[in-house]
Amino acid sequence: MSSSHKSPLLRFHQPLVWVAASMGVFALVSAVGIVVDDRILVGVPIWTKPFKFSVSLLAYTLSLAWMISLLPRGRRVGWWAGTVVAATSTGEMVLITLQVIRGKRSHFNHATPFDDAVFQIMGISILMLWLGALVIAVLLLRAKILDRAMAWAVRLSSLIALAGAALGFLMVRPTPEQLAVDESPIIGAHAVGVPDGGPAMPLTGWASNGGDLRIPHFFGMHALQLLPLLLLVLAALAPRFARLADEQVRLRLTLTAAAAYTATFVLLTSQALRGQALFAPDGATLAGAGAIVLLGGAAAALSLRGASPSPSPSSPPSPPSPLASAPLARSTHSAATATATTSEEEVTS
C-alpha cells in the first residue's frame, strides 16, 4: 500500500502506537486489580498507581505518535526519539507493575538493594523519556506545518508538557523529615508540607491537606492533548461561526489558550511548592487565578473581534485552511497528510 493511501493511524509513529495499545491493556488489568485486590499501599488501593500511569501514558504516547507524523523533515531523528520514549514508557510500566505484584512501593523506595535498583532504573528511564520528548519538541519547533494555528498548538503543547514532566525531578528530593533520619527507606515525596499517604482526593489520590506536585505535573504533561484538541474543536465549529474560519483568529485563540495554560501551570506549581492544598487556596493564589481568568478572557475577546477583513476583489483569495474546511474527524488526517512526506517504512529503512 502506497503512503498516500495509508490510513491516518498507520502514518503515526508505530512503536508509540503499539505502546499506547499496550497501555490500554495495562489499564484494564489494573482496573480489575483495583476491584479484586484488597491490598492498600500508601493509603490507596495498590493497583491505583499502575491504572493512573497506564491511562496517562496511553494519551501521552498516542499524542506523540501523531505529532511525529507531522514532521516534514527530520523524521528519522524523530522516529528514533519516539522509539526511545516508547521503550522507556514500557519499561516504566513493567517496573511499576512488578513492584505492585511484590506489594512494594515503586517510587522513592530505597528499603532494600533490589528496591533501590528498581527505582534507580526508573529514574534513568524517565530521564531518557524526557530527553526523547525534548528532541521531538525541538523538531516540531523547526517543522514547517502548513496550518499555523496547528503548528503553534503542537509546538507550545510539547514545551508545556516538557515543563510538566520535569516536575518529576523535584519529587525525588528528600523531605526535611527524611533528612533528619540517618538512613530513611523512603527518599522523596509527592506531597509538600505533609507526608505521603495522608488524606487524599477521590479518584486522583492527590493530597487534600497540603501541596502535591502531582497536580501541576499532570496538568502540564496533558497540555500535549488539550491544546491541539482545543484547536480541533475550533475547526469543527468554523462552519457555524464565520470568525473561526479565519486562520488568524484561530491562531490568536491558540496563542491565548497556550498563555493562559502556561500561567495556570505556573500557579499550580507555586501553590504545590508552598504546601497549599488545591482546594484551600490563599489570597495570592486566588488573585493569580482571577488575573488569569480576566486577562485570558479579555485576550480571547480581542482575538475574536480582530478577525482579518475580507479580501478585496483585486487581491487573490487565500487558500482555505484544511482545518477550517473539514469536520473534526478529518482535521487530524488533514494536518498529518499535509505535512508528512515519507512513510514509516522509509524512516526505518
Sequence and secondary structure as in RCSB ss.txt:
>XXXX:A:sequence
MSSSHKSPLLRFHQPLVWVAASMGVFALVSAVGIVVDDRILVGVPIWTKPFKFSVSLLAYTLSLAWMISLLPRGR
RVGWWAGTVVAATSTGEMVLITLQVIRGKRSHFNHATPFDDAVFQIMGISILMLWLGALVIAVLLLRAKILDRAM
AWAVRLSSLIALAGAALGFLMVRPTPEQLAVDESPIIGAHAVGVPDGGPAMPLTGWASNGGDLRIPHFFGMHALQ
LLPLLLLVLAALAPRFARLADEQVRLRLTLTAAAAYTATFVLLTSQALRGQALFAPDGATLAGAGAIVLLGGAAA
ALSLRGASPSPSPSSPPSPPSPLASAPLARSTHSAATATATTSEEEVTS
>XXXX:A:secstr
  GGGS HHHHS HHHHHHHHHHHHHHHHHHHHHHH   EETTEETTHHHHHHHHHHHHHHHHHHHHHHT SS H
HHHHHHHHHHHHHHHHHHHHHHHHHHHT   SSB SSHHHHHHHHHHHHHHHHHHHHHHHHHHHHHH   SSHHH
HHHHHHHHHHHHHHHHGGGGGGS  HHHHTSTT SB   SEESS TTSSB TTT  BSSSEETHHHHHHHHTHHH
HHHHHHHHHHHHTTT GGGGSHHHHHHHHHHHHHHHHHHHHHHHHHHHTT  TTS  HHHHHHHHHHHHHHHHHH
HHHHHT      TTS      HHHHS HHHHHHHHHHHH  S HHHHH 
